Amino acid sequence: IPATFSHLDLQWKPINVVPLTKLTGPGLHPGVTMSISQSLQNIKGRMQNLVQGNHPHPPHQSSTSRQRPVEAEGVNTRFFAGTEDGYLVYTDWKAEKDSESGKLVSSKPAYCISSHAGPIHCLLRSPFYSHILMSVGGWSLSIWKEGESEILQTSRSPVKFTAASWSLTRPGVFFIGRDDGNIDVWDLMDRSHEPSMSQNISSSAITSLE
């Protein structure tokens, strides 16, 4: 391995690691994608204010508290993660104190649901309702309400779903890219059991919809 960028080894490292622990049995779920409920810009701004000391009620900085993760009021630390084995994981990136050792440990997932027969490629929040989330993977899609179970799941499609995007103008409309080069247009106000229309635009799989 060339040593050209070895000086970056101490610079590029995660500030927090959240394992996607399996609720049944040992091991971890291999993560593919994730979705947080707030924009990164919003979270970044709140965190920068805390780091710079701009906090309305600054906590007492003891040697112990300085070792704890910085917390910002109004930031939802729970997030969804989609895994390679088709699980939807709802967990928290904020550490919690272990009742036995007293040490800070990673939170266990609130739930893990086997929702797709294949890797979850997309986790997209509605641009109109941030608590509504769409997951796409394998041969199906699901729509979820945060904190509750899924509110819609499609039947198995004959072709794999590979990409997805919400409409920016109509809350009930979204687009699904398929492995055969087709794009399905879904309108939940029209029908929920099948797409309203489908159009072939490529001879290759649709890998992204922007």
N, C-alpha and C positions, 0 to 999 in steps of 0.2 A: 504494500500500500504506500503510495507516495506521501512524503512528509510535507508537501506544499502547504496544506491547510491544517497542519497539526496544531498551530497556535490557536485554532478555533475550538479545540476540544474542550477547553474550560469555559467557553462562551456559549455554545449552542447546546443547551440542555433544558429539559422541561422543568418548569417551576412546580409542577404538580403532576402526579401520576395516579390515574384512577383505574384500578383493575376491574374488569367486567366479570366479577366472580359468579360462578354457577351456583344457583340456589340448591341444587340437588347434586351431590357428588363433588369430587375435587376438580380442580382445573379452572380455566378461564375461557370465556367466550371470545373468539377472535373478532375484534371489531373491524367494521368496514366504513361506516359513516355515522354521523351524529347530528343532533339538532338541539340547540339551546333556545330558550323562549325569548331572550332579549338580544338585541343587536350587539355585536362585539364592540361597536363604537360606544354604546351606552355603558357597557360593563367596563371598558377601558377607561372611560372618563371618570367613573366613580372610583375605580381602583387608583388612578393617578392622584385624585384628590386626597385619598387616604394616605398614600405614600408620601405626598408633599405636606401632609399635616393639616390639610383643610377639612377637618371633621368637626361637626358641631359639638360632639361629646367625646374628645379624645380619651381612649382607655389608658389606664395606668400601665406604663411600660416597665414591667419587671423582667428579669432574665427569663422567666418562664413564658410570659405573654409574647415576648419577641420571637419565640420559637413557633408560635401558633400561626396558622394561615391568616392572612388579612381578610377581614369580612367587611362587606359594604352593605349598608342598609338599603333595602329595596331591590336587591339583586337576587333573582331566583336561581339558586345553585343546582337545581335538579335539571336533568337533561335526558333525552332519549338517545340510545345508540342502537344501530342496526348491525347485526353480526353476519359472519360468513356462513354460519350454519342456520340462518333464517330466524334467529331470535330477535325480538324487540326487547331491549333492556331499558328500564327506567331507574335511574340511580342518581346519586348526589356527588358532586366533586368536592364538597366540603367535608373535611375530616371530622370524626366524632371521637369522644373519649371512651376508651375501653374500660368497662366496669371493673375488671379484675386488675389490670396492670396500671391503669390511670394514664396510659400513653395515648397519643392521638393516632388513630388508625383510619384507613379508608372505609367509607360507609358501604354497607352491603346494599345491593340493589333492592328497590322496593318491590319490583316484580320482573320476571323474565318470561316472556310468552313466545312459544314457537308459532310464529304467524305466517311463515313463508317456506315453501319447499325449494329453497335456494338462497344464495346471498342477497341481503337487502341492499340494493343499489342506491336507493333514494329515500331520504327522510325530509319531507318538505312541510313547513308550516304554512297555513293559509295566510296570504297577504292581508286578509280582512279580519280574521279571527286567530290570534296567536296561539290559542289553546286547542286549535284544530290542526291535526297533523296527518299527513298521508305517507304511508310506507309502501314501497314498491320493490318486489323481488320475486325471483322464480317466475311462476305463471299466474300471479295474482297481485292485487293491490288491496290495501285496507285503509280505512280512515278512522282516526282515533280522536277522542277527547281527553285532554291531559287530566290525569288523576282518575280516569274511568276506563272502562274496557272499550273495545272497538265498537264503532257505531255503524260501520259498513265493511263488508268483505265480499269481493267479487268471487264468482265461481272460477274454476281453473280454466285458463285460456289455453288453446291449442298451441300458442306460440309464446315464448318467453318475453316478459316485459324487461326493457333495458334502460329506460329513461322516463322522466316525468317532469311536468311543470304545471303550476297553477295559472289560471287566467288572471291577469292583473286588472280586469274590468268587470268580471262577473264572478261572484263568490262560489257559485255551484258548478263552475266549468273548470276542467283541467285536461291536460294532454298527456298521453302515454305513448312513448316510443317502444317499438317492438323489434325483436330479433330479425324479422323478415323485411325490415325497411318500411313498415307501415307506421302511421301515426293515428292513434284512436283519439277522437274528441268526445269527452264525456260531459254531459249536461244533466246534473242531478235533478234539475227542475223539469226535465223532459222525461228521463227514465234513469233508473238506478241499477238495472240488471244487465245492461249492455251499453256499449258506446252509441252515441247518437249518429256518428259517422266515422268512417275510416278511409284514409287516403295513403296510397303508396307513393313515397317520394324518393326511395333509394333501393338499390339492389343489395345493399349491405345493412347491417344492424344499425339502428339509431342509438348512438352512445351519449348524446347530450341534447337537451332542449333548453334554450335560453330565451 
